[in-house]
Amino acid sequence: MALNFAIAPAVEGTNSPPIPKAQAWARSYLSGSPSLPLLDLSQGVPRDAPHPAVLSSLADASSDPSSARYGPILGEPTLREAVAEEIRVQYGLQGHAPNGNGHGEDPKPTLTAENVGITTGCNMAFLTLLMALCPPGSSVLLPSQHTSTTRCVSPSNGKSVRMIVLITPNNPTGSVMPPKVIREWYHLAREFGVALVLDETYRDFVEGKGGQRGKPHDLFGLEDWGSTLVSLGSFSKGYRIPGHRLGSIIAAPALLKHITTICDCMQICAPRPPQIALGPLLPTLRPDLLSSSSALSSRRHLFHKTIGSVPGWSVASSGGFFAPVWEGLKGGEQLQEDRWLRFAVANVDDEVVVQLGPRLRRMNELMGMIDD
């Protein structure tokens, strides 16, 4: 049925979501009674179910009639405090005071619950931030992993730039920016008076020494970090509850005041049952997070080994849930225009990763791709 009204041009000009397309490919493949099993490495979602304690607490919170009411715009106080504590732990801020008084008194944390807002997923956090900081005609800088800070912003072109956005670990490239590079971007943003926004959806899967969870950056240790830095986060990946739509925005209270105004017009409050469920649980879930991070690190290394065994294929980068792969063989005209394939490695087990090697070799044969 034709519409008797117009769709906004910007919406019409935007590509359809890719994940439903990939899901349609999967259904088509399975409907043909294939001889080989489907290897679905398309979407970066957690493979495992939430921790049993999370499921139990979600059931309790959902059955409480009071959780169906509106809640605080920036989130449940218990969850906001819990998130602040988890950030202090992961980033080494416990007892940290850049200008301690030296008298043995407990220093005031540089990051508290007042710096935390809870949103309906990380996408909502980013959208509200765009609305708060970027009026029509302004621009957002999205540097690549290898963009130099020295040539990215100048006084002439920096006037319309309102924020610099770094996604690390990156979706879809999997690249991880080192703390030193992130700090360089921070100082550049500070110099030109723009916000540095870190999308840290995959912060729990930054690899440290020995495959353990690492520290993404050291910016929260700066006394005045909130004057420039905004950090976005998600509960979907680490806590494995993507369908419950919870995200976070960590920023100065002066910014969260305006985020509150926007959220009141858009979400009113983030879903309450998962907030109520997770608030008291977060400290007890640290071992589960560390275990998940370590297991994913091991799977990424297995992925590198598997891809490296196939002629012509190599892993360009990997981190978080993703690893783009480069096809470097002659032939295969269907891959000539775009020779990158993004693989998601968090939604499968190690056996699927191992099976990927023979499947890519078969792909080489079918597409007539040969070694240089």
C-alpha positions in Angstrom: 0.0 0.0 0.0 1.4 3.4 -1.0 1.8 6.1 1.6 -0.2 9.3 1.2 2.6 11.3 2.9 6.3 11.8 2.6 9.2 10.1 4.5 12.0 12.3 5.6 14.8 12.3 2.9 17.5 11.5 5.4 15.6 8.4 6.5 14.9 7.3 2.9 18.6 7.8 2.1 19.8 5.6 4.9 20.6 1.9 4.3 18.4 -0.7 5.8 19.7 -2.4 9.0 22.3 -5.1 8.0 21.5 -7.7 10.7 18.0 -8.5 9.4 19.6 -9.0 6.0 22.1 -11.4 7.4 19.3 -13.2 9.3 17.4 -13.6 6.0 20.5 -15.1 4.4 20.7 -17.6 7.2 17.0 -18.6 6.8 17.5 -19.0 3.1 20.5 -21.2 3.5 18.8 -23.4 6.1 15.7 -23.8 4.0 17.7 -25.5 1.3 18.7 -28.5 3.4 22.4 -27.7 3.3 25.0 -30.4 3.6 27.1 -28.2 5.9 25.9 -26.6 9.1 25.3 -22.8 9.3 28.2 -20.9 10.8 26.7 -17.7 12.1 29.4 -15.1 12.9 27.4 -12.1 11.8 26.1 -10.4 14.9 28.1 -9.3 17.9 25.9 -10.6 20.7 26.8 -12.6 23.8 26.5 -16.4 23.2 25.9 -17.4 26.8 22.8 -16.7 28.9 22.9 -14.1 31.7 24.4 -15.3 35.0 21.8 -17.4 37.0 21.8 -14.7 39.8 20.9 -12.1 37.2 18.0 -14.2 35.9 16.7 -14.9 39.4 16.9 -11.2 40.3 15.2 -10.2 37.1 12.3 -12.5 37.8 11.9 -11.0 41.3 12.1 -7.4 40.1 9.7 -8.0 37.2 7.1 -9.5 39.5 7.2 -6.5 41.9 4.3 -4.2 40.9 6.3 -1.1 41.9 8.8 -1.8 39.2 6.2 -1.0 36.6 6.0 2.6 37.7 8.1 5.5 36.4 11.5 5.7 38.0 14.2 8.4 38.3 15.1 9.9 34.9 18.8 9.2 35.3 18.3 5.8 36.7 17.9 4.0 40.0 20.3 5.4 42.7 21.5 1.9 43.7 22.5 1.1 40.1 24.2 4.5 39.6 26.3 4.0 42.7 27.1 0.4 41.7 28.2 1.5 38.2 30.4 4.2 39.7 32.0 1.6 42.0 32.6 -0.8 39.1 34.3 1.9 37.1 36.5 2.9 40.0 37.5 -0.7 40.4 38.2 -1.4 36.7 40.1 1.9 36.1 42.1 1.7 39.3 40.4 4.7 41.0 39.9 3.1 44.4 41.4 5.5 47.0 42.8 7.6 44.1 43.3 11.3 44.6 45.4 13.3 42.2 45.9 15.9 44.8 45.7 14.0 48.1 46.1 15.8 51.3 48.7 13.4 52.6 47.0 13.2 56.1 45.8 9.6 55.8 42.2 10.7 55.2 40.1 8.8 52.6 40.4 10.9 49.4 37.2 12.0 47.6 36.6 9.8 44.6 37.0 11.5 41.2 34.0 9.5 39.9 30.8 9.1 41.9 27.1 8.2 41.3 26.5 11.8 40.4 28.6 11.2 37.3 26.4 8.3 36.1 23.2 8.3 34.1 21.3 5.2 33.0 19.7 5.2 29.6 17.7 2.8 27.4 20.7 1.2 25.8 23.9 2.8 24.7 22.3 4.0 21.5 20.0 6.2 23.6 23.0 7.6 25.5 24.7 8.6 22.2 21.5 10.0 20.8 20.8 12.2 23.8 24.4 13.4 23.8 24.1 14.4 20.1 21.0 16.4 20.9 22.7 18.0 23.9 25.9 19.0 22.2 25.4 19.3 18.4 23.0 21.9 17.0 22.2 21.9 13.3 25.2 22.7 11.2 27.7 21.3 13.6 29.9 18.3 13.0 31.2 15.2 14.8 34.7 13.9 14.3 35.0 10.1 14.0 38.7 9.3 13.7 39.9 6.0 12.4 42.3 3.9 14.4 45.3 5.4 12.5 44.1 9.1 12.2 46.8 11.4 13.5 45.7 13.9 16.1 48.2 16.5 14.7 46.3 16.8 11.4 42.8 16.1 12.5 41.6 19.4 14.0 42.8 22.9 13.2 41.6 26.3 14.3 40.1 26.8 10.8 38.1 23.5 10.6 37.5 23.0 14.3 34.9 25.7 14.7 32.0 23.5 13.7 33.3 20.4 15.5 31.4 19.8 18.7 32.7 16.5 19.8 35.3 13.8 18.9 34.0 10.3 19.1 36.3 7.3 19.7 34.9 3.8 19.7 37.3 1.5 21.5 37.2 -1.5 21.3 35.7 -0.7 17.9 32.6 -2.0 16.3 32.9 -3.1 13.5 36.7 -3.1 13.1 37.7 -4.6 16.5 40.6 -2.2 16.8 41.6 -1.1 20.3 43.2 2.3 20.9 46.1 2.3 23.3 45.7 4.5 26.4 48.5 6.8 25.2 46.6 7.5 22.0 43.3 8.1 23.8 45.1 10.6 26.1 46.4 12.5 23.0 42.9 12.8 21.7 41.8 14.0 25.2 44.4 16.8 25.2 43.4 17.8 21.6 39.7 17.9 22.5 40.5 20.0 25.6 42.7 22.4 23.5 39.9 23.1 21.1 37.1 23.1 23.6 35.1 20.1 22.3 33.9 17.0 24.1 35.8 13.8 23.8 33.3 11.0 23.7 34.4 7.4 24.3 32.0 4.7 23.3 33.2 2.0 25.7 30.5 -0.6 25.0 33.2 -3.3 25.0 35.3 -2.0 27.9 35.0 -5.3 29.7 36.7 -7.1 26.9 39.9 -5.0 26.6 42.7 -7.5 26.8 45.5 -6.9 29.3 48.5 -9.0 30.3 48.1 -12.7 30.1 44.7 -12.5 28.4 43.0 -11.0 31.5 40.8 -7.9 31.4 42.8 -4.8 30.9 42.4 -1.1 31.8 41.1 0.8 28.8 42.6 4.2 29.6 43.7 6.4 32.5 41.6 9.5 31.9 39.3 9.0 34.8 42.3 9.5 37.1 42.5 13.2 36.0 41.0 15.5 38.5 39.1 17.5 35.9 38.2 14.7 33.5 34.6 15.7 33.4 35.4 19.0 31.8 36.2 17.2 28.5 35.5 13.5 28.7 32.2 11.7 28.3 32.1 7.8 28.5 29.3 5.7 27.1 28.7 2.1 28.2 26.4 -0.8 27.9 25.1 -3.6 30.0 24.3 -5.7 27.0 27.7 -7.3 26.4 29.3 -7.8 29.8 26.1 -8.8 31.6 24.6 -10.5 28.6 21.2 -8.8 28.7 20.9 -7.0 25.3 17.1 -7.4 25.2 16.7 -5.5 28.4 18.2 -2.3 26.9 20.4 -0.7 29.5 23.2 1.7 28.8 25.1 4.3 30.7 26.6 7.8 30.2 29.4 8.9 32.5 30.0 12.6 32.5 30.1 15.8 34.6 26.9 16.5 36.6 26.7 19.8 34.7 26.2 17.8 31.4 23.9 15.2 33.0 21.6 18.1 34.0 20.9 18.7 30.3 20.8 15.0 29.5 18.1 14.7 32.1 16.0 17.3 30.2 16.3 15.3 27.0 15.7 11.9 28.5 12.5 13.2 30.2 11.2 13.9 26.7 12.3 10.6 25.1 12.6 7.7 27.5 11.3 9.2 30.8 13.3 6.4 32.5 15.2 3.4 31.4 13.6 0.0 32.0 13.3 -0.4 35.7 13.3 -4.2 36.3 16.9 -4.8 35.0 18.0 -1.7 36.9 16.6 -3.0 40.2 17.9 -6.4 39.5 21.5 -5.4 38.7 22.0 -2.7 41.3 22.9 -4.9 44.2 24.5 -7.7 42.1 27.2 -5.9 40.2 30.0 -6.4 42.8 29.2 -10.1 42.9 29.3 -10.4 39.1 33.0 -9.3 38.8 34.3 -12.9 38.6 31.8 -13.7 35.9 32.9 -10.7 33.9 36.6 -11.6 34.3 35.9 -15.1 33.2 33.9 -14.0 30.1 36.7 -11.6 29.2 39.4 -14.2 29.5 37.4 -16.8 27.5 36.8 -14.3 24.7 40.4 -13.4 24.6 41.3 -17.0 24.2 38.7 -17.3 21.3 40.2 -14.3 19.5 43.6 -15.9 19.6 42.1 -19.2 18.3 40.4 -17.1 15.5 43.8 -15.6 14.6 45.3 -19.1 14.4 42.4 -20.4 12.3 42.4 -17.6 9.8 46.2 -17.7 9.5 46.0 -21.3 8.3 43.9 -20.4 5.2 45.8 -19.2 2.1 45.2 -15.6 1.3 43.3 -14.6 4.4 44.6 -12.6 7.3 43.1 -10.9 10.4 43.4 -7.1 10.2 42.6 -6.4 13.8 40.7 -7.9 16.7 39.2 -6.7 19.9 35.9 -6.7 21.8 33.5 -9.0 19.9 34.9 -8.5 16.4 37.7 -9.3 14.0 37.7 -8.0 10.4 39.4 -10.3 7.9 41.2 -9.3 4.7 40.9 -11.4 1.5 44.2 -11.1 -0.4 43.8 -13.7 -3.2 43.4 -13.1 -6.9 40.0 -13.8 -8.4 36.7 -13.8 -6.6 35.2 -10.9 -8.4 32.4 -10.7 -6.0 34.8 -9.6 -3.3 36.8 -7.2 -5.4 34.9 -4.0 -4.4 34.9 -4.8 -0.7 37.5 -7.3 0.4 36.9 -7.0 4.1 34.7 -9.4 6.0 33.7 -8.7 9.6 33.4 -11.7 11.9 31.8 -11.7 15.3 33.5 -14.2 17.6 31.5 -13.7 20.9 28.3 -15.4 19.7 29.9 -18.7 18.9 31.9 -21.4 20.7 35.5 -22.4 19.9 34.3 -25.4 17.7 32.6 -23.0 15.3 35.8 -20.9 15.0 37.8 -24.1 14.1 35.2 -25.0 11.5 35.7 -21.6 9.8 39.1 -22.6 8.4 37.8 -25.4 6.1 34.8 -23.3 5.2 37.0 -20.4 3.9 39.2 -22.9 2.0 36.0 -24.1 0.3 35.0 -20.5 -0.4 38.4 -20.0 -2.1 37.7 -22.9 -4.4 34.1 -22.0 -5.2 35.0 -18.4 -6.1 38.0 -19.2 -8.1 40.4 -17.4 -5.9 44.1 -18.3 -6.2 47.2 -17.3 -4.4 49.4 -14.5 -5.9 
